[in-house]
Amino acid sequence: MKYDALLVVSFGGPESNEEVIPFLENVLRGKNVPRERMLAVAEHYFHFGGRSPINQQNRELIAALQTELDRHGLKLPIYWGNRNWHPLLADTLQQMKNDGVRHALAFMTSAYSSYSGCRQYRENIAGAREELGPEAPEVDKLRVFYNHPGFIEPMVERVRVALAQLPESVRARSLVVYAAHSIPLSLAQTCSYGSQLEETGRLVSEGLGRSGDRLVFQSRSGPAAQPWLEPDILDYLREVKQRDLASGVVVAPIGFISDHMEVLYDLDTAAVEVCADLHLPMVRAGTVGAHPRFVSMIRELIVERTEENPVRIALGGLGASHDVCPADCCPAPRGPTTAGRP
């Protein structure tokens, strides 16, 4: 298949206090979230001057990826479109159309299969293409990469560095807590999100020569009566202390490839405060960001889709994910939902 561009698709985020409320209104449009909850989330952004780090980290990733593609002779211009804030997908696809792009590959900044992390992005692209009409660029998405060595190896490195930062006196009884965004149980039961996260955590621990580490969830926002994936990270940290499960913890945000606001607030702020109150030493591991091995992984995924007899690399026993999502893959939620909000 001949492709003439790469489209990086991400969530988006505000870059000033003035952008926070319009951004959150975009995120929550059609979702069953009270305005009071939205204003509470807005305070998380205001705490950091209204600036989410995600856009700058995407710029750095794109710059590193363009260098990687050029170095290997892959002549693909890179475009960038967000779901919720500028540059918006519809505007980016319009620019691609104006530039004569006919058939692009899409890299989505989510390692896992879920409605908000995969299918919704595909729906966003389909909606933007429909607006543009028959001459809109075709877009094929690259597969999810939760078990690709180009994702696992950088996370092993990030966690190893974090473990070394724990006080030496607690390192021997340390626990790695793998954190990911929670989603409603009704959505988790219709996709592979939970099992893929478990596999990622297992592969990272295996790479570190460890066992017994734990997957937890963060950032849930639904009503108390609606079950979401558990345990909540703050509850689990309290359990670690109460049951003396470890003398220190490393929190590894495997659910994110860059420092979203959820990482800055829910982990670097809320989790740090809980651990301080508990006198439980904690270090937060870095995300993959623009790690060179991660950047080369994206190139490998592109080559995988352009070669006649590709090598499809994956660690563990689950194998490489599909290239083309089945019609019933990660189905949309029934009725209003809060899943996928910041």
C-alpha positions in Angstrom: 0.0 0.0 0.0 1.3 3.4 -0.9 1.0 6.1 1.7 2.0 9.8 1.4 1.7 11.1 4.9 1.6 10.2 8.6 -1.1 11.7 10.9 -0.4 11.8 14.6 -3.7 11.8 16.5 -3.9 12.8 20.1 -6.2 14.0 22.8 -5.2 17.7 23.0 -4.9 20.0 25.9 -5.1 23.7 26.8 -2.1 25.9 26.9 -3.4 28.8 29.0 -6.0 29.5 31.7 -8.3 31.1 29.1 -8.3 27.9 27.1 -9.2 25.5 30.0 -13.0 25.9 30.1 -13.5 25.8 26.3 -11.3 22.8 26.1 -13.2 21.0 28.9 -16.5 21.8 27.2 -15.2 20.2 24.1 -14.1 17.1 26.0 -17.4 16.7 27.9 -19.8 17.6 25.1 -22.5 14.9 25.1 -21.2 13.2 28.3 -23.1 12.9 31.6 -20.8 15.1 33.7 -22.2 17.8 36.0 -20.8 21.3 35.4 -19.6 21.3 39.0 -17.4 18.3 38.2 -16.1 20.1 35.1 -15.2 23.1 37.2 -13.4 20.9 39.7 -11.3 19.4 37.0 -10.6 22.9 35.7 -8.9 23.7 39.0 -6.5 20.9 38.2 -5.4 22.8 35.1 -5.4 26.1 36.8 -3.1 24.6 39.4 -0.5 24.3 36.6 -1.2 27.7 34.9 -3.8 26.3 32.6 -1.1 24.5 30.5 -1.3 20.8 29.9 2.1 19.3 28.9 0.6 17.0 26.3 0.9 19.4 23.3 4.5 20.3 23.8 5.3 16.6 24.3 3.6 15.8 21.0 5.6 18.5 19.3 8.8 16.9 20.7 7.7 13.4 19.6 6.8 14.6 16.1 10.1 16.4 15.7 12.0 13.3 16.8 9.9 11.1 14.5 10.4 13.3 11.5 14.2 13.1 12.0 13.9 9.3 12.4 11.9 9.0 9.2 14.2 11.2 7.2 17.3 9.3 8.4 15.8 6.1 7.1 14.6 7.5 3.8 10.9 7.4 4.6 9.5 10.4 2.8 6.4 11.0 4.8 5.4 14.5 6.0 3.9 14.4 9.5 0.6 16.1 10.3 -0.9 16.4 13.8 -4.6 16.6 14.8 -6.3 16.5 18.2 -9.7 15.3 19.3 -10.4 18.1 21.7 -8.1 21.1 21.1 -6.0 22.8 18.5 -4.8 21.6 16.1 -8.1 20.0 15.7 -8.5 16.9 13.5 -11.0 18.5 11.1 -8.6 21.4 10.5 -5.6 19.1 10.0 -7.4 16.9 7.5 -8.5 20.0 5.6 -4.8 21.0 5.4 -3.8 17.5 4.3 -6.5 17.7 1.5 -5.2 21.1 0.5 -1.6 19.7 0.3 -2.7 16.9 -1.9 -2.5 14.0 0.6 -4.4 11.1 -0.7 -3.7 8.2 1.7 -2.2 8.6 5.2 -1.3 6.3 8.1 -2.4 7.4 11.5 -0.5 6.9 14.8 -2.8 7.3 17.8 -1.1 8.2 21.0 -2.8 5.4 22.9 -1.2 2.0 23.4 -4.4 0.1 24.1 -7.7 -1.1 22.7 -10.7 0.7 24.1 -13.5 2.9 22.9 -11.9 6.2 24.0 -8.4 5.1 23.1 -9.1 3.7 19.6 -12.6 3.5 18.2 -13.5 7.0 19.1 -10.4 8.4 17.4 -11.4 6.4 14.3 -14.9 7.8 14.5 -13.4 11.3 14.8 -11.4 10.8 11.7 -14.4 9.4 9.8 -16.5 12.4 10.9 -13.9 14.8 9.7 -13.5 13.0 6.4 -17.3 13.1 5.8 -17.3 16.9 6.3 -14.5 17.2 3.7 -16.3 15.1 1.1 -15.1 12.6 -1.4 -11.7 14.1 -1.9 -10.8 13.8 1.8 -7.6 11.8 2.4 -8.1 8.1 3.3 -6.6 7.3 6.7 -5.5 3.9 8.0 -4.5 3.5 11.6 -1.4 1.7 12.9 -2.0 -1.1 15.3 -1.9 -0.7 19.1 1.5 -1.3 20.6 1.0 -2.2 24.2 3.2 -5.3 23.8 5.7 -4.0 21.3 9.3 -4.1 22.5 9.6 -0.4 21.4 7.1 0.5 24.1 8.1 -2.1 26.8 11.8 -1.6 26.7 11.7 2.2 27.4 9.2 1.6 30.2 11.5 -1.0 31.7 14.3 1.7 31.6 12.0 4.3 33.1 11.0 2.1 36.0 14.5 0.9 36.6 15.6 4.5 37.0 12.8 5.2 39.4 13.5 2.1 41.5 17.1 3.4 41.8 15.8 6.7 43.2 14.0 5.0 46.1 16.0 5.2 49.4 18.4 2.2 49.5 16.9 1.1 52.8 13.5 0.4 51.2 14.5 -0.7 47.7 14.6 -4.4 48.6 10.9 -4.4 49.7 9.7 -2.1 46.9 6.5 -2.5 44.8 5.9 -1.3 41.3 2.3 0.1 40.9 1.3 0.3 37.3 -1.3 3.1 36.8 -3.8 3.6 34.0 -6.9 5.6 33.4 -10.0 3.8 34.7 -13.0 3.3 32.5 -16.6 2.1 33.3 -16.8 -1.7 33.8 -19.5 -1.8 31.1 -16.9 -0.6 28.5 -14.1 -2.7 29.9 -16.1 -5.8 29.4 -16.4 -5.2 25.7 -12.8 -4.6 24.9 -9.3 -5.8 25.6 -8.2 -2.7 27.6 -7.8 -4.4 31.0 -6.1 -7.6 29.7 -3.7 -5.5 27.6 -2.7 -3.4 30.6 -2.1 -6.5 32.7 0.1 -7.8 29.9 2.1 -4.6 29.7 2.7 -4.6 33.4 3.7 -8.2 33.4 6.1 -7.6 30.5 7.7 -4.6 32.2 8.1 -6.5 35.5 9.5 -9.4 33.6 12.1 -7.1 31.9 13.1 -6.0 35.4 13.3 -9.5 36.8 10.4 -8.8 39.1 7.1 -10.4 40.0 4.2 -9.5 42.3 3.7 -5.9 41.1 0.2 -4.5 40.7 -2.0 -2.8 38.2 -4.2 0.0 39.6 -6.5 2.7 38.1 -6.9 6.4 38.4 -8.9 9.4 37.3 -12.4 7.8 37.5 -15.2 10.4 37.3 -18.5 8.6 37.1 -21.3 8.5 39.7 -20.6 6.2 42.7 -23.3 3.8 41.6 -21.6 3.1 38.3 -18.8 0.5 38.6 -15.4 1.4 37.1 -12.2 -0.6 36.9 -10.5 -0.9 40.3 -8.6 -0.6 42.6 -8.2 3.1 42.7 -4.6 4.1 43.1 -5.1 6.2 46.3 -7.0 3.4 48.0 -4.4 0.9 47.0 -1.5 3.0 48.3 -3.3 3.2 51.7 -3.7 -0.6 51.5 0.0 -1.0 50.8 0.8 0.9 54.0 -2.0 -0.7 56.2 -1.0 -4.2 55.2 2.7 -3.5 55.0 2.9 -4.9 51.5 6.0 -2.8 50.7 8.4 -0.4 52.2 8.4 1.9 49.1 6.6 2.2 45.8 7.3 3.2 42.2 4.2 4.4 40.4 4.6 3.7 36.7 1.9 5.4 34.4 1.8 2.7 31.7 -1.6 3.9 30.6 -0.1 7.1 29.1 2.7 7.7 26.7 3.3 11.3 27.9 2.6 13.4 30.9 -1.1 14.1 30.6 -2.8 16.3 33.2 -3.9 13.0 34.9 -0.2 12.2 35.4 0.6 15.6 36.8 -2.4 15.9 39.1 -3.5 12.4 40.0 0.0 11.0 40.4 2.5 13.8 40.9 0.1 15.7 43.2 -2.6 13.5 44.8 -0.7 10.3 45.0 2.4 12.1 46.3 0.4 13.8 49.0 -1.2 10.5 50.1 2.2 8.8 50.2 3.6 11.7 52.2 0.8 11.4 54.8 1.4 7.6 55.0 5.2 8.0 55.3 5.5 5.7 52.3 8.4 6.5 50.0 7.2 7.0 46.4 8.9 7.7 43.1 6.9 8.3 39.9 8.5 6.6 36.8 8.6 8.6 33.6 6.5 8.0 30.6 8.0 6.9 27.3 7.7 10.4 25.8 10.2 10.8 22.9 12.5 8.0 24.0 14.6 7.0 20.9 13.4 3.3 21.1 9.8 4.5 21.2 10.4 6.8 18.2 12.0 3.9 16.3 9.0 1.7 17.2 6.7 4.1 15.3 8.9 3.9 12.3 8.8 0.1 12.5 5.0 0.1 12.7 5.0 2.2 9.5 7.4 -0.1 7.7 5.2 -3.0 8.9 2.3 -1.6 7.0 4.2 -0.8 3.9 6.2 -3.9 3.2 4.8 -6.9 1.4 6.0 -9.5 3.9 6.2 -7.6 7.2 7.7 -8.8 10.4 5.1 -8.1 13.1 7.0 -7.9 16.4 5.3 -8.4 19.8 6.4 -9.7 23.2 4.6 -12.2 25.3 1.9 -14.7 24.3 -0.8 -12.4 23.0 0.8 -11.7 19.6 0.6 -8.5 17.5 -2.7 -6.8 17.4 -4.8 -6.6 14.2 -4.2 -3.8 11.7 -7.9 -3.3 10.6 -10.3 -3.2 13.5 -13.3 -5.5 13.2 -16.7 -3.9 13.0 -17.6 -4.9 16.6 -14.2 -3.8 18.1 -14.4 -1.7 21.2 -18.1 -0.8 20.8 -19.4 2.6 21.6 -21.0 3.1 25.0 -24.8 3.0 25.2 -26.1 6.4 26.3 -24.2 9.2 27.9 -20.9 8.3 29.5 -18.0 10.0 31.3 -15.4 7.7 29.9 -12.5 9.3 28.1 -12.7 12.6 30.0 -9.5 14.2 31.3 
